């Protein structure tokens, strides 16, 4: 697997996509009511996994019906070891520092994280807000530290609470001086149609 694809998929697995091992095979699962996320998942994984399955869960009074997509990677798959490494990092985020070799690795990771948990917003004062939100502050701090090693100083701040569970959310924010770079990065490399479109609207390229 190309390094760019590896780190992008790793970013997705650290956000919206779950990954686990069962009987020597690796499974990736996306549960999302958003069609754009399901399309993204299929586009990324169709060429690198063995099988893809679909199922749907029934909605209740609170939750809407939420389709699931499963992807299976057999031991015979040429990308098996790459997915094994992704699983290891998912289980221990500190291992992320051991596999990053360049700023491009981090950029690819960022785009995957952004496509899963990111947002780009243009406020009324024409100020652009680019952020990745999560309840896992350790993950966000780890990514922030990786950027810091290459002299990119990003910020991690509190970002409100989740809905029903009322858990604290945090945001990895892109400072104004880097925004043009990151907008171009998202515009050219994001696979999330809506977020890529927003980036292109705000891009000067």
Residue frames as qw, qx, qy, qz and C-alpha x, y, z in Angstrom:
[[0.000, 0.888, 0.461, 0.000, 0.00, 0.00, 0.00],
 [0.348, 0.595, -0.055, 0.723, 1.27, 3.49, -0.80],
 [0.319, -0.165, -0.540, 0.762, 2.29, 5.51, 2.27],
 [0.234, -0.093, -0.043, -0.967, -0.20, 8.23, 1.40],
 [0.654, -0.251, -0.517, -0.492, -3.04, 5.67, 1.30],
 [0.588, -0.179, -0.705, 0.353, -1.82, 3.96, 4.49],
 [0.169, -0.126, -0.434, 0.876, -1.82, 7.14, 6.55],
 [0.402, -0.145, -0.217, -0.878, -5.12, 8.32, 5.07],
 [0.700, -0.266, -0.611, -0.255, -6.81, 5.02, 6.03],
 [0.472, -0.152, -0.629, 0.598, -5.12, 5.19, 9.44],
 [0.093, -0.050, 0.175, -0.979, -6.65, 8.65, 9.92],
 [0.602, -0.216, -0.398, -0.658, -10.11, 7.30, 9.05],
 [0.711, -0.221, -0.663, 0.080, -9.64, 4.42, 11.50],
 [0.316, -0.115, -0.506, 0.794, -8.70, 6.90, 14.23],
 [0.280, 0.023, 0.072, -0.957, -11.97, 8.72, 13.59],
 [0.700, 0.077, 0.036, -0.709, -15.20, 7.28, 12.10],
 [0.810, 0.210, -0.506, -0.209, -14.07, 3.79, 11.05],
 [0.684, -0.521, 0.470, -0.200, -13.62, 0.99, 13.59],
 [0.611, 0.462, -0.640, -0.059, -11.12, -1.84, 13.11],
 [0.670, -0.444, 0.527, -0.275, -10.70, -5.18, 14.89],
 [0.277, 0.367, -0.870, -0.178, -9.22, -8.64, 14.42],
 [0.802, -0.081, 0.361, -0.468, -11.25, -11.87, 14.49],
 [0.917, 0.050, 0.393, 0.056, -9.87, -15.36, 13.88],
 [0.600, -0.193, 0.441, 0.639, -6.80, -14.00, 12.14],
 [0.285, 0.559, 0.488, 0.607, -8.73, -11.72, 9.79],
 [0.135, -0.260, -0.235, 0.927, -9.10, -7.97, 10.09],
 [0.084, 0.693, 0.684, 0.213, -12.44, -6.18, 9.80],
 [0.069, -0.037, -0.064, 0.995, -13.19, -2.52, 9.24],
 [0.005, -0.636, -0.771, 0.004, -16.65, -1.19, 10.03],
 [0.016, -0.085, -0.027, -0.996, -18.33, 2.08, 9.17],
 [0.039, -0.619, -0.774, 0.126, -21.69, 2.88, 10.75],
 [0.058, -0.266, 0.012, 0.962, -23.04, 6.10, 9.30],
 [0.381, 0.670, 0.596, -0.226, -26.34, 7.57, 8.19],
 [0.144, 0.801, -0.193, -0.548, -24.41, 9.96, 5.91],
 [0.869, 0.454, 0.195, 0.030, -24.28, 8.81, 2.31],
 [0.354, 0.857, -0.352, 0.127, -21.12, 10.83, 1.59],
 [0.373, -0.608, 0.685, -0.149, -19.23, 8.91, 4.31],
 [0.845, 0.069, 0.525, -0.073, -20.42, 5.56, 2.97],
 [0.705, 0.707, -0.008, 0.057, -19.33, 6.52, -0.56],
 [0.045, 0.839, -0.524, 0.143, -15.94, 7.62, 0.77],
 [0.646, -0.376, 0.650, -0.137, -15.48, 4.34, 2.68],
 [0.869, 0.322, 0.377, 0.003, -16.24, 2.29, -0.42],
 [0.508, 0.840, -0.171, 0.081, -14.02, 4.41, -2.67],
 [0.145, -0.774, 0.599, -0.142, -11.03, 4.08, -0.36],
 [0.550, -0.344, 0.744, -0.163, -11.29, 0.39, 0.45],
 [0.878, 0.358, 0.108, -0.298, -12.67, -1.39, -2.62],
 [0.657, 0.626, -0.418, 0.051, -9.20, -1.87, -4.14],
 [0.148, 0.553, -0.723, 0.386, -7.39, -2.98, -0.96],
 [0.535, -0.189, 0.667, -0.482, -9.77, -5.36, 0.88],
 [0.076, -0.016, 0.971, 0.224, -11.11, -8.83, 0.09],
 [0.117, -0.537, -0.802, -0.234, -14.83, -8.48, 0.76],
 [0.138, -0.087, 0.200, -0.966, -17.32, -5.74, 1.53],
 [0.155, -0.457, -0.876, -0.008, -20.65, -6.41, 3.24],
 [0.207, -0.323, -0.040, -0.923, -23.68, -4.22, 3.85],
 [0.282, -0.469, -0.824, 0.148, -26.28, -4.28, 6.61],
 [0.159, -0.525, -0.059, -0.834, -28.71, -1.84, 8.21],
 [0.172, -0.223, -0.782, 0.556, -29.88, -1.30, 11.77],
 [0.138, -0.710, -0.610, -0.325, -33.43, -0.30, 12.54],
 [0.050, 0.386, -0.216, 0.895, -34.01, 3.14, 13.99],
 [0.257, -0.474, -0.769, 0.342, -35.79, 3.73, 17.26],
 [0.066, -0.912, -0.402, 0.043, -37.57, 6.73, 18.75],
 [0.275, -0.858, 0.173, 0.397, -34.28, 8.57, 19.19],
 [0.326, -0.427, 0.652, 0.535, -31.83, 7.04, 16.75],
 [0.657, 0.532, -0.174, -0.505, -32.36, 6.98, 13.00],
 [0.967, 0.143, 0.190, 0.092, -31.71, 3.85, 10.94],
 [0.093, -0.843, 0.482, 0.220, -27.96, 3.68, 10.42],
 [0.917, 0.359, -0.174, -0.024, -26.48, 1.48, 7.67],
 [0.574, -0.622, 0.494, 0.200, -23.28, -0.43, 8.34],
 [0.736, 0.591, -0.326, -0.045, -20.54, -1.38, 5.90],
 [0.763, -0.491, 0.401, 0.125, -18.01, -4.10, 6.74],
 [0.570, 0.685, -0.451, -0.056, -14.71, -4.72, 4.97],
 [0.910, -0.337, 0.233, 0.058, -12.70, -7.93, 5.47],
 [0.300, 0.765, -0.569, -0.025, -8.94, -8.35, 5.02],
 [0.994, -0.097, -0.056, 0.009, -7.69, -11.94, 4.86],
 [0.613, -0.604, 0.379, 0.341, -4.16, -13.02, 5.85],
 [0.683, 0.206, 0.507, 0.483, -3.46, -13.74, 2.18],
 [0.242, 0.944, 0.209, 0.084, -4.20, -10.11, 1.27],
 [0.649, 0.327, -0.119, 0.676, -1.02, -8.26, 0.23],
 [0.062, -0.640, 0.116, -0.757, -2.11, -5.32, 2.42],
 [0.739, -0.498, -0.452, -0.031, -2.74, -7.45, 5.52],
 [0.634, -0.188, -0.321, 0.678, 0.40, -6.32, 7.37],
 [0.063, 0.314, 0.034, 0.947, -0.45, -2.68, 6.71],
 [0.552, -0.536, -0.293, -0.567, -3.89, -3.12, 8.24],
 [0.779, -0.341, -0.443, 0.284, -2.30, -5.03, 11.12],
 [0.414, 0.032, -0.220, 0.883, -0.11, -2.01, 11.80],
 [0.249, -0.439, -0.184, -0.844, -3.15, 0.29, 11.60],
 [0.727, -0.500, -0.431, -0.188, -4.87, -1.90, 14.19],
 [0.681, -0.193, -0.383, 0.593, -1.81, -1.68, 16.48],
 [0.152, 0.192, -0.083, 0.966, -1.80, 2.11, 16.30],
 [0.481, -0.497, -0.345, -0.635, -5.56, 2.23, 16.91],
 [0.782, -0.459, -0.417, 0.059, -5.03, 0.19, 20.09],
 [0.599, -0.547, -0.076, 0.580, -2.01, 2.25, 21.20],
 [0.328, 0.933, 0.130, 0.073, -1.87, 5.76, 19.75],
 [0.354, -0.820, 0.369, 0.257, 1.67, 6.27, 21.05],
 [0.708, -0.022, 0.588, 0.390, 2.92, 3.87, 18.36],
 [0.468, 0.848, 0.245, 0.035, 1.99, 6.50, 15.80],
 [0.094, -0.921, 0.335, 0.176, 5.27, 8.33, 16.45],
 [0.611, -0.336, 0.668, 0.259, 7.24, 5.18, 15.56],
 [0.616, 0.353, 0.644, 0.285, 5.94, 4.97, 11.98],
 [0.273, 0.946, 0.140, -0.101, 5.86, 8.61, 10.86],
 [0.734, -0.056, 0.229, 0.637, 8.84, 9.44, 8.64],
 [0.244, 0.173, 0.267, 0.916, 7.92, 12.75, 7.01],
 [0.240, 0.270, 0.269, -0.893, 5.58, 15.72, 7.13],
 [0.478, 0.083, -0.543, -0.685, 3.73, 14.21, 4.15],
 [0.348, -0.195, -0.912, 0.101, 2.85, 11.18, 6.30],
 [0.028, -0.359, -0.583, 0.728, 1.32, 13.57, 8.83],
 [0.327, 0.227, -0.179, -0.900, -0.54, 15.51, 6.15],
 [0.467, -0.052, -0.779, -0.416, -2.07, 12.25, 4.83],
 [0.269, -0.292, -0.830, 0.391, -3.02, 11.26, 8.39],
 [0.107, 0.298, 0.283, -0.905, -4.58, 14.68, 8.92],
 [0.419, 0.093, -0.439, -0.789, -6.71, 14.41, 5.77],
 [0.448, -0.186, -0.867, -0.114, -8.01, 10.99, 6.88],
 [0.179, -0.353, -0.665, 0.633, -8.83, 12.35, 10.34],
 [0.184, 0.246, 0.006, -0.952, -10.41, 15.42, 8.80],
 [0.435, -0.047, -0.650, -0.622, -12.61, 13.39, 6.44],
 [0.434, -0.315, -0.838, 0.099, -13.84, 11.43, 9.46],
 [0.373, -0.663, -0.530, 0.376, -14.17, 14.07, 12.18],
 [0.316, -0.160, 0.049, 0.934, -13.27, 17.43, 10.65],
 [0.206, 0.838, 0.502, -0.052, -15.08, 20.55, 9.60],
 [0.332, 0.018, 0.160, 0.930, -14.37, 23.75, 7.70],
 [0.007, -0.802, -0.586, 0.119, -16.60, 26.72, 8.42],
 [0.249, 0.339, 0.105, 0.901, -16.71, 30.27, 7.11],
 [0.159, -0.580, -0.592, 0.537, -18.01, 32.59, 9.83],
 [0.199, 0.900, 0.387, 0.009, -19.90, 35.84, 9.23],
 [0.169, -0.905, 0.220, 0.322, -16.72, 37.88, 9.74],
 [0.718, 0.623, -0.306, -0.054, -15.15, 35.88, 6.89],
 [0.220, -0.604, 0.750, -0.158, -12.93, 34.03, 9.35],
 [0.792, 0.141, -0.546, -0.235, -12.36, 30.40, 8.39],
 [0.573, -0.483, 0.582, -0.317, -12.40, 27.74, 11.13],
 [0.737, 0.267, -0.607, -0.126, -10.71, 24.40, 10.33],
 [0.389, -0.477, 0.658, -0.435, -10.82, 21.80, 13.07],
 [0.590, -0.016, -0.799, -0.116, -10.95, 18.11, 13.95],
 [0.521, -0.468, 0.304, -0.645, -13.13, 17.27, 16.95],
 [0.675, -0.009, -0.737, 0.037, -12.97, 14.27, 19.26],
 [0.680, -0.689, 0.010, -0.252, -13.60, 13.22, 22.85],
 [0.916, -0.143, -0.022, 0.374, -10.13, 11.64, 22.80],
 [0.036, -0.980, 0.186, 0.061, -7.74, 14.43, 23.80],
 [0.638, -0.450, 0.544, 0.307, -4.77, 12.03, 23.86],
 [0.671, 0.396, 0.519, 0.351, -5.20, 11.32, 20.15],
 [0.258, 0.935, 0.154, 0.191, -5.44, 15.00, 19.26],
 [0.350, -0.869, 0.325, 0.132, -2.44, 15.89, 21.42],
 [0.740, -0.153, 0.549, 0.357, -0.43, 13.11, 19.74],
 [0.554, 0.627, 0.394, 0.381, -1.20, 14.52, 16.29],
 [0.036, -0.997, 0.018, -0.069, -0.41, 18.04, 17.52],
 [0.568, -0.652, 0.429, 0.262, 2.98, 16.85, 18.79],
 [0.729, 0.188, 0.508, 0.418, 3.76, 15.25, 15.43],
 [0.339, 0.857, 0.224, 0.317, 3.09, 18.54, 13.66],
 [0.331, -0.928, 0.157, 0.070, 5.19, 20.37, 16.25],
 [0.747, -0.296, 0.430, 0.413, 8.22, 18.24, 15.34],
 [0.509, 0.367, 0.458, 0.630, 8.02, 19.79, 11.87],
 [0.165, -0.156, -0.107, 0.968, 7.49, 23.33, 13.25],
 [0.308, -0.437, -0.492, -0.687, 3.73, 23.47, 12.70],
 [0.018, -0.032, -0.680, 0.732, 2.20, 24.80, 15.93],
 [0.407, -0.414, -0.604, -0.546, -1.45, 23.73, 16.09],
 [0.280, -0.288, 0.478, -0.781, -3.83, 24.16, 19.03],
 [0.390, -0.315, -0.861, -0.083, -5.97, 21.72, 21.04],
 [0.223, -0.184, 0.299, -0.910, -8.88, 23.34, 22.92],
 [0.277, 0.315, 0.827, -0.373, -12.14, 22.36, 24.60],
 [0.184, -0.006, -0.536, -0.824, -15.04, 22.32, 22.14],
 [0.647, -0.169, -0.053, -0.741, -18.30, 21.87, 24.01],
 [0.480, -0.139, 0.815, -0.295, -20.02, 18.63, 25.04],
 [0.116, -0.073, -0.894, -0.427, -21.49, 15.67, 23.17],
 [0.484, -0.315, -0.337, -0.743, -25.26, 15.30, 22.96],
 [0.804, -0.407, -0.313, -0.298, -26.80, 12.49, 25.00],
 [0.828, -0.162, -0.372, 0.388, -23.68, 11.32, 26.86],
 [0.203, -0.973, 0.012, -0.108, -22.59, 14.89, 27.71],
 [0.826, -0.219, 0.089, 0.512, -18.87, 14.05, 27.31],
 [0.117, -0.824, 0.182, 0.523, -16.28, 16.75, 26.87],
 [0.773, 0.541, 0.207, 0.258, -15.22, 17.35, 23.27],
 [0.394, -0.633, 0.266, 0.611, -11.89, 18.74, 22.14],
 [0.637, 0.760, 0.129, -0.011, -10.75, 20.31, 18.88],
 [0.615, -0.207, 0.322, 0.689, -7.45, 20.30, 17.00],
 [0.283, 0.903, 0.234, -0.221, -7.54, 23.76, 15.40],
 [0.667, 0.296, 0.215, 0.649, -5.56, 25.17, 12.50],
 [0.213, -0.655, -0.124, 0.714, -4.16, 28.66, 13.29],
 [0.422, 0.842, 0.140, -0.304, -4.77, 31.44, 10.79],
 [0.007, 0.755, -0.540, -0.372, -1.18, 31.52, 9.49],
 [0.253, -0.171, 0.923, 0.234, -1.47, 27.88, 8.25],
 [0.581, 0.416, 0.528, -0.459, -5.04, 28.03, 6.96],
 [0.531, 0.644, -0.298, -0.463, -4.23, 28.66, 3.30],
 [0.125, 0.413, -0.897, -0.098, -1.92, 25.63, 3.26],
 [0.281, 0.087, 0.914, -0.280, -4.45, 23.35, 4.95],
 [0.587, 0.524, 0.242, -0.568, -7.34, 24.57, 2.80],
 [0.475, 0.579, -0.551, -0.368, -5.33, 23.66, -0.30],
 [0.044, -0.248, 0.963, -0.099, -4.41, 20.31, 1.27],
 [0.458, 0.289, 0.721, -0.432, -8.07, 19.49, 1.90],
 [0.555, 0.610, -0.031, -0.565, -9.17, 20.80, -1.50],
 [0.436, 0.550, -0.657, -0.275, -6.70, 18.57, -3.36],
 [0.242, 0.243, -0.933, 0.111, -6.56, 15.42, -1.19],
 [0.466, 0.035, 0.622, -0.629, -9.82, 15.07, 0.73],
 [0.107, -0.121, -0.906, -0.391, -12.16, 12.32, -0.48],
 [0.066, 0.560, 0.703, -0.434, -15.15, 13.75, 1.41],
 [0.268, 0.546, 0.520, 0.600, -17.19, 15.51, -1.30],
 [0.189, -0.913, -0.335, -0.139, -18.85, 18.11, 0.91],
 [0.523, -0.747, 0.078, 0.402, -15.72, 19.08, 2.86],
 [0.556, -0.007, 0.430, 0.711, -13.58, 19.15, -0.29],
 [0.171, 0.716, 0.479, 0.479, -16.14, 21.43, -1.93],
 [0.327, -0.928, -0.165, 0.074, -16.07, 23.82, 1.04],
 [0.605, -0.479, 0.253, 0.583, -12.27, 23.88, 0.92],
 [0.458, 0.292, 0.493, 0.679, -12.27, 24.67, -2.80],
 [0.015, -0.888, -0.383, -0.254, -14.69, 27.54, -2.24],
 [0.403, -0.903, 0.051, 0.142, -12.29, 29.02, 0.32],
 [0.762, -0.169, 0.301, 0.548, -9.13, 28.16, -1.57],
 [0.115, 0.843, -0.161, -0.500, -7.11, 30.82, -3.39],
 [0.368, -0.262, 0.766, 0.457, -5.61, 28.24, -5.73]]
